[in-house]
């Protein structure tokens, strides 16, 4: 698992000075007989903006994706230089943090992944911080052979393609969403009593600009206070579960989620 190949759903365009979705390239290629010329040599790692990426066309077994060109390297401190953290490592790390600590971690991740795409407002200090590995929020510590090593958190866009090929490892799920709380009632051990529990439904925007149901989170007795008309940036650490279609996300723990108005 730790040797899992790195692939990318977004890229940095130097020409546009912006972070763009792979869908832009995939749609262009599909309508131009596979040609990606307008994007060639202008696709770079969305995190460090240095490693050059290439587009890999979809096949019957794998969706279209971006991968690093072997002769091009990431900046020091970029999380893509590091092996992915195992499911056990992520769970242990998240459970070691108190509420304030996990919220601080998620806030830093949100500032990295959910910022406005245009990067012109990014200060030199922000760029310098990205190259300092211990300040990179996408890295977490792991004890190995009496020493501490850094491992990378996997990431997954909520409005990207998600299916069972993504597996059930812990990831950072993120994106711009709308939220809705659903109240449910369930029988307890006492047949005369019932108890309430809550689901947090997540909606993402499709290419037509329509908001469509994406997935839901089980929140137990916790009722999230959300405005259904407001767009939120959301970040959470969890894993996919395909018991209920299309899929649900199981959080690493109940505190491993953060959202705020976009």
LUMSE-685645 format. One record per residue (C-alpha): x, y, z. Coordinates in steps of 0.05 Angstrom, whole numbers, plus 32768, in hexadecimal, padded with zeros to 4 digits. Each point is the difference from the previous one (the first is absolute). Layout:
N
XYZ;...
END
This chain:
262
800080008000;803780318013;801F7FF87FBB;7FBF80137FDD;800E80287FC0;7FF2804A8005;7FCC801C7FD1;7FE080457FFB;7FBA801B7FF7;801680487FFA;803B80257FE3;802080448003;800180277FBF;803880337FFA;7FDE80217FC5;7FC0800C8027;802280058045;7FC87FD4801A;7FEF7FBB8019;7FD67FDB7FCC;7FD97FBF8002;80147FC47FD6;7FBA80017FE3;8014803B7FD5;80377FD77FDE;7FD67FC17FFC;7FC580247FE0;802E80227FCD;80227FBF7FEF;7FBE7FDC7FF6;7FE880357FCF;804280057FDB;80127FB87FF0;802C7FF9803E;8029803F7FF3;80178026803E;803080317FDE;7FE480408021;80117FE38045;80427FDD7FF2;803B801C8027;7FCF802B8028;7FEA7FCC8034;802580018042;7FF77FE48046;7FC680278021;802580028042;804980137FF1;7FF3801A7FB9;80447FE47FE9;7FF97FB77FEB;7FE67FFB7FB9;7FC67FD27FF3;7FE77FDA7FC4;7FB97FEB7FEE;7FF07FB57FFE;7FC37FEF7FD7;7FC97FD5801D;7FFD7FB67FEF;7FCE7FC9800D;80237FF38043;801380458018;7FE580477FFD;8027803A7FE2;8033801D8030;803F80298005;80447FE68015;8045801D800B;803180007FC7;803A7FD68019;803580347FEF;7FDB80368027;80048004804C;7FD4801D8037;801B8036802E;801D7FEB8042;7FC87FFC8033;7FC97FF27FCD;7FD57FC9801C;80037FDB7FBD;80487FEE8010;7FE97FD4803A;7FE17FBB8004;7FB77FFF8011;7FED7FF38049;7FE07FBD800E;7FB97FFC8019;801A7FEC8045;8030803B8002;7FCA80337FED;7FCE7FE48033;803480008038;801680477FEF;7FB9801D7FFD;7FED7FDE8041;803E801D8022;7FE680477FF5;7FCD8024802B;7FC780287FE1;802780417FFA;803D7FDE7FE2;7FD97FDA7FCA;7FDA803F7FEF;804180277FF9;801B7FC97FD3;7FC180007FD5;8001804C7FFD;80487FFF7FE4;7FEC7FCB7FCE;7FC380297FEB;802C803D7FF6;802B7FD77FD1;7FCC7FD97FD9;7FC3802D8001;801F80447FF4;7FE880287FC5;80227FE17FC4;8023803E7FE7;804480028022;801580487FF3;7FEE80148048;802D7FCA801D;803980218026;80487FEA7FFE;7FFA7FEA8048;7FC97FCF7FED;802C7FE47FC9;803A7FF98030;7FD47FDC8032;7FED7FCC7FCC;80497FED7FF9;80087FF5804B;7FE97FBA800A;7FEC80068048;7FD180397FEE;7FDF7FD97FC8;7FBA7FED8019;7FFD7FC47FD1;80387FDD8026;7FF87FD98041;80337FDE802C;80097FB58006;802D7FDA8030;802C7FCE7FDC;803D7FDA801B;8009802F803B;7FFC803F7FD6;7FCA802E7FE5;7FF580037FB5;7FCE802A7FDA;7FC87FE27FD6;7FD080227FD0;7FB580038005;7FDB7FEC7FC1;7FCF80327FE4;7FBF7FFA7FD9;7FD380357FE2;7FB77FF68012;7FEA80177FBB;80317FD27FDC;7FF37FB97FE9;7FFA7FCF803A;7FF57FB57FFC;80177FC08020;804380037FDC;801280378031;80027FCE8038;7FF1800C8049;80408021801A;7FFA803F8029;8001803F7FD5;7FF6804A8007;7FBE800D7FDC;7FF680497FED;7FD9802F7FD3;7FCB80357FF9;7FBC7FE38015;7FBA800D8019;7FE97FDE803F;7FBF7FE6801C;7FEF7FE08042;7FD07FC48001;7FE07FEA8041;7FF17FB68008;7FDF7FD68036;80137FBA8014;7FE67FCE8032;802B7FF5803E;80097FC08028;7FC180148024;7FC67FF57FCF;7FDA80398020;803780337FF3;8020801D7FC2;803C802C7FF7;801380357FCD;803E80027FD6;8018802D7FC9;801E7FFB7FBB;802780387FDF;7FF17FFE7FB5;8034801C7FD0;7FEF801E7FBC;803280117FCA;7FF980297FC0;80027FDC7FBD;801A801C7FBE;7FBC801E7FF2;800280278041;7FCB7FD58020;80067FEB8049;7FF97FB58006;80017FD1803C;80457FE28008;80037FDA8042;7FED80048049;80237FFB8043;7FE57FDE803E;800380328038;7FE07FDA8039;7FDE802F8032;8027803C7FE5;7FD480307FD8;802A802D7FD3;7FE880487FFA;800180107FB6;7FDD802D7FCF;7FE87FD77FC4;8006803C7FD2;8048800F8010;803E7FE47FDF;80347FE4802F;80497FEB7FFA;80067FBD8022;803B7FD58015;7FFC7FBD8024;802C7FC4800D;7FDB7FBF7FF4;7FFB7FC37FD3;7FCF7FE97FCB;7FCC7FCB8010;7FD87FE17FC8;7FCC7FDA8029;7FCC80347FEC;8000801C7FBA;801F80287FE3;802E8004803D;8005801D8046;803B801D8024;80137FE78045;802680348027;80407FEE8024;7FDC801A803E;7FC6802F800C;802E803D8004;80237FF37FBD;7FD480307FD9;8000804B7FF5;7FD6802D7FD4;7FF7804B7FF9;7FDD802F7FD1;802480057FBD;
END
